[in-house]
Amino acid sequence: MQGTILGLLAETHIHPGAGQSEGVVDLPVAHEKTTDYPFVPGSGVKGAMRDLAERRFNDGTVERIYGRPDGAGELLLSDAKLLLLPVRCLSRCYLWLTCPYLIERFQRDRLRVTNDEPQQLDFSALSDGDPPPILCAGTDGEKLFLEERLFARKGKLPDGVAKLIAPLFGNSPAKQRLVEQLAVVRDADFAWFTRYALPVHAHNVLDENKTSKNLWYEETVAPDTLFYTLALFRNGNAAQHLDALFFENGGRPYLQLGGNETTGQGWLHVAKVTP
């Protein structure tokens, strides 16, 4: 089955809601159950694309591409999976953080739409240490504070990591910053940031006397977070539709996902990775 990969770079805060409250956060984002990584369910990705297509086209093809209640469509879309998480750094603007497991998972997903063999990337430098190791641009031994956690640089990124991820960026200036801002940490350390370092915003409802009536906390995914989704095609019609929707004939490569659309949230820049 033919297909492509769509890179989704967050331009604003994203709130793919989980629908249930956990802990002090009243409205958390959707997290994968096994890893705790934020993600956007495939049903949300497909629904957002269908809504965009219905507003842009009026040629009767939407049902054929996206399906009907009694029939499958020609376009298959996966969950939008996390690959890079922006994390604030004391000595730099921020770092795009990832881990060996996410890179391995991305390479396995690529095999579904390309014939490229997975690259053998060496992350052996991420051995146990105190402070924990990090691979990124800089000098060996450099101390980096990410949020309130201290890391020590243990070497440069393995050859090929930035080249593997770069095609997911449709924005050229962002792509040019990738090599300097990309960093890899151990899987367990990365999971800590996805659990405890996502932005949380307080919202309030005031009455006519400016007295609080309802205070709640909402979790979001920060701008410049990088997701990707697999788009598989039952035939060429779906591929042509995707190009027309985002990349050709006046299409704009932007997609709105998640809640709070009327307050400017949920916008992602879409890039197509050609096999």
C-alpha positions as CSV (number, residue, x, y, z in Angstrom):
1,M,0.0,0.0,0.0
2,Q,1.3,3.4,-1.0
3,G,1.6,6.3,1.4
4,T,3.6,9.1,2.9
5,I,4.5,10.7,6.2
6,L,3.2,14.1,7.2
7,G,5.3,16.1,9.6
8,L,3.2,18.3,11.9
9,L,5.1,21.2,13.6
10,A,3.1,23.0,16.2
11,E,2.8,26.7,15.5
12,T,0.7,27.4,18.6
13,H,-0.2,25.6,21.8
14,I,-2.1,22.3,21.1
15,H,-4.8,20.8,23.4
16,P,-5.8,17.3,22.2
17,G,-8.0,16.7,25.2
18,A,-8.0,13.4,27.1
19,G,-11.6,13.8,28.4
20,Q,-10.8,13.0,32.0
21,S,-9.1,14.7,34.9
22,E,-5.9,13.3,36.5
23,G,-4.4,14.9,39.6
24,V,-4.4,18.7,39.8
25,V,-4.8,19.2,36.1
26,D,-8.5,19.5,35.3
27,L,-8.1,19.2,31.5
28,P,-5.0,17.1,30.6
29,V,-3.9,16.4,27.0
30,A,-4.2,12.9,25.6
31,H,-1.3,10.7,26.7
32,E,-0.3,7.2,25.4
33,K,-1.2,4.7,28.1
34,T,2.1,2.8,28.1
35,T,4.6,5.6,27.5
36,D,2.8,8.8,28.8
37,Y,3.8,10.6,25.6
38,P,1.3,13.2,24.4
39,F,-0.4,12.3,21.1
40,V,-3.3,13.1,18.9
41,P,-5.7,10.2,18.1
42,G,-6.0,9.3,14.5
43,S,-9.7,9.9,14.6
44,G,-9.0,13.5,15.5
45,V,-6.4,13.9,12.7
46,K,-8.8,12.4,10.2
47,G,-11.8,14.5,11.5
48,A,-9.8,17.7,11.2
49,M,-8.7,17.0,7.7
50,R,-12.2,16.0,6.7
51,D,-13.6,19.3,8.1
52,L,-11.0,21.2,6.2
53,A,-11.8,19.3,3.0
54,E,-15.5,19.9,3.3
55,R,-15.0,23.6,3.6
56,R,-12.5,23.8,0.7
57,F,-14.0,21.4,-1.8
58,N,-17.5,20.9,-3.1
59,D,-17.1,18.2,-5.7
60,G,-18.6,15.2,-4.0
61,T,-15.2,13.5,-3.3
62,V,-15.0,14.0,0.5
63,E,-17.1,10.9,1.3
64,R,-15.1,8.7,-1.1
65,I,-11.8,9.9,0.4
66,Y,-12.7,9.9,4.1
67,G,-15.4,7.2,4.2
68,R,-19.1,6.9,5.3
69,P,-20.7,5.3,8.3
70,D,-21.3,2.1,6.2
71,G,-18.0,2.2,4.2
72,A,-14.3,2.8,4.6
73,G,-12.6,5.7,2.7
74,E,-9.5,5.7,0.5
75,L,-7.3,7.7,2.9
76,L,-6.0,6.0,6.0
77,L,-4.5,8.1,8.8
78,S,-2.6,7.1,11.9
79,D,-2.3,8.8,15.3
80,A,-0.1,11.9,15.3
81,K,2.9,10.6,17.3
82,L,5.4,12.7,19.2
83,L,9.0,12.9,17.9
84,L,10.5,16.2,19.3
85,L,9.5,18.0,22.5
86,P,10.7,21.6,23.1
87,V,12.1,22.0,26.6
88,R,13.4,25.2,28.1
89,C,17.1,25.4,28.9
90,L,18.8,27.8,31.3
91,S,21.8,28.4,29.0
92,R,20.1,28.3,25.6
93,C,16.8,29.3,24.1
94,Y,15.4,25.8,24.3
95,L,16.3,22.3,23.1
96,W,14.3,19.9,20.9
97,L,14.4,16.8,23.0
98,T,13.9,13.2,21.9
99,C,15.1,9.8,23.0
100,P,16.3,6.5,21.4
101,Y,12.9,4.8,21.6
102,L,11.1,7.6,19.7
103,I,13.8,7.5,17.0
104,E,13.5,3.7,16.7
105,R,9.7,4.0,16.5
106,F,9.9,6.6,13.8
107,Q,12.2,4.4,11.8
108,R,9.9,1.5,12.1
109,D,7.0,3.7,10.9
110,R,9.0,4.8,7.9
111,L,9.3,1.3,6.8
112,R,5.6,1.2,6.1
113,V,5.9,3.8,3.3
114,T,9.5,3.6,2.2
115,N,12.1,0.8,1.3
116,D,14.8,2.4,3.4
117,E,16.5,0.1,5.9
118,P,16.6,1.5,9.5
119,Q,19.8,3.3,10.3
120,Q,22.1,1.8,12.9
121,L,22.4,4.7,15.4
122,D,24.8,4.5,18.3
123,F,23.4,5.8,21.6
124,S,25.8,3.9,23.8
125,A,27.1,7.2,25.3
126,L,23.8,7.5,27.1
127,S,25.0,5.2,29.9
128,D,24.2,5.8,33.5
129,G,25.8,8.9,35.0
130,D,25.3,11.6,37.6
131,P,24.3,14.0,36.3
132,P,22.4,12.2,33.6
133,P,24.0,12.3,30.1
134,I,22.7,14.2,27.1
135,L,23.9,14.2,23.5
136,C,23.8,17.5,21.7
137,A,25.8,20.2,20.1
138,G,28.4,21.9,22.4
139,T,31.4,20.8,24.4
140,D,31.9,17.7,26.5
141,G,31.2,18.1,30.1
142,E,29.0,21.1,29.6
143,K,26.2,21.4,32.2
144,L,22.7,22.0,30.9
145,F,19.7,22.8,33.1
146,L,16.5,21.6,31.4
147,E,13.6,22.8,33.5
148,E,14.9,22.1,37.0
149,R,16.9,19.0,36.0
150,L,20.7,19.0,35.5
151,F,22.3,17.1,32.6
152,A,25.9,16.8,31.4
153,R,26.9,16.6,27.7
154,K,28.5,13.2,26.9
155,G,29.1,13.7,23.2
156,K,27.7,14.8,19.9
157,L,24.6,13.4,18.2
158,P,25.1,10.2,16.2
159,D,25.6,10.8,12.5
160,G,22.3,10.7,10.7
161,V,19.9,11.7,13.4
162,A,19.3,15.2,12.2
163,K,19.1,14.1,8.6
164,L,16.5,11.5,9.5
165,I,14.2,14.1,11.2
166,A,14.8,17.2,9.0
167,P,12.3,16.2,6.2
168,L,9.5,16.5,8.7
169,F,10.1,20.2,8.9
170,G,8.3,22.2,6.2
171,N,9.5,25.5,7.7
172,S,13.1,26.1,6.4
173,P,14.3,28.5,9.2
174,A,13.2,25.9,11.8
175,K,14.9,23.1,9.9
176,Q,18.1,25.1,9.9
177,R,18.1,25.4,13.7
178,L,17.6,21.6,14.1
179,V,21.3,20.6,14.3
180,E,22.1,23.2,17.0
181,Q,19.0,22.6,19.1
182,L,18.4,18.8,18.8
183,A,19.3,16.8,21.9
184,V,18.9,13.1,22.9
185,V,18.4,11.8,26.4
186,R,17.7,8.4,27.9
187,D,14.1,7.1,27.5
188,A,13.4,7.3,31.2
189,D,14.6,10.9,31.4
190,F,12.5,11.9,28.4
191,A,9.4,10.3,29.9
192,W,9.8,12.6,33.0
193,F,9.5,15.7,30.7
194,T,6.4,14.4,29.0
195,R,4.8,13.8,32.4
196,Y,5.8,16.9,34.3
197,A,7.1,19.6,31.9
198,L,4.1,20.3,29.6
199,P,2.6,23.8,29.9
200,V,-0.3,24.1,32.3
201,H,-2.6,27.2,32.0
202,A,-4.9,28.5,34.6
203,H,-8.4,29.7,33.5
204,N,-11.0,31.5,35.5
205,V,-14.6,32.5,35.3
206,L,-15.5,35.8,37.1
207,D,-19.0,37.1,38.1
208,E,-20.1,40.7,37.8
209,N,-18.2,41.5,41.0
210,K,-15.0,40.1,39.6
211,T,-15.2,37.2,42.0
212,S,-13.9,33.8,40.9
213,K,-16.7,31.4,40.1
214,N,-14.7,28.6,38.5
215,L,-10.9,28.1,38.4
216,W,-9.5,25.3,36.3
217,Y,-6.2,24.2,34.9
218,E,-5.6,23.1,31.4
219,E,-2.6,21.2,30.0
220,T,-1.3,21.9,26.5
221,V,1.5,20.9,24.2
222,A,4.0,23.7,23.5
223,P,4.6,25.4,20.2
224,D,7.4,23.9,18.1
225,T,6.5,20.4,19.2
226,L,7.0,18.0,16.3
227,F,4.5,15.2,15.6
228,Y,4.1,13.0,12.5
229,T,1.3,10.9,11.1
230,L,1.3,8.2,8.5
231,A,-1.1,8.7,5.5
232,L,-1.7,5.5,3.5
233,F,-3.6,5.5,0.2
234,R,-5.9,2.8,-1.1
235,N,-5.4,4.3,-4.6
236,G,-4.1,7.4,-6.3
237,N,-7.2,9.5,-5.6
238,A,-6.3,9.8,-2.0
239,A,-2.7,10.9,-2.8
240,Q,-4.0,13.6,-5.2
241,H,-6.5,14.8,-2.7
242,L,-3.9,15.2,0.0
243,D,-1.7,17.3,-2.4
244,A,-4.7,19.4,-3.4
245,L,-5.7,19.9,0.3
246,F,-2.3,21.2,1.5
247,F,0.3,21.7,-1.2
248,E,-1.2,22.5,-4.6
249,N,-3.8,24.7,-6.3
250,G,-3.8,27.3,-3.7
251,G,-3.7,24.9,-0.8
252,R,-2.2,26.1,2.5
253,P,0.0,23.7,4.5
254,Y,-1.8,24.2,7.9
255,L,-4.1,22.0,9.9
256,Q,-6.0,22.8,13.1
257,L,-6.1,20.0,15.7
258,G,-7.6,19.8,19.2
259,G,-9.6,22.3,21.2
260,N,-9.6,26.1,21.7
261,E,-9.7,26.9,18.0
262,T,-11.5,30.2,18.7
263,T,-8.6,31.3,21.0
264,G,-5.9,30.6,18.4
265,Q,-4.8,27.2,19.6
266,G,-4.2,24.0,17.7
267,W,-2.4,25.1,14.5
268,L,0.3,22.9,12.9
269,H,2.4,23.4,9.8
270,V,2.2,20.3,7.6
271,A,5.1,18.9,5.6
272,K,5.1,15.9,3.2
273,V,7.9,13.4,3.3
274,T,8.4,12.0,-0.1
275,P,9.4,8.3,0.0
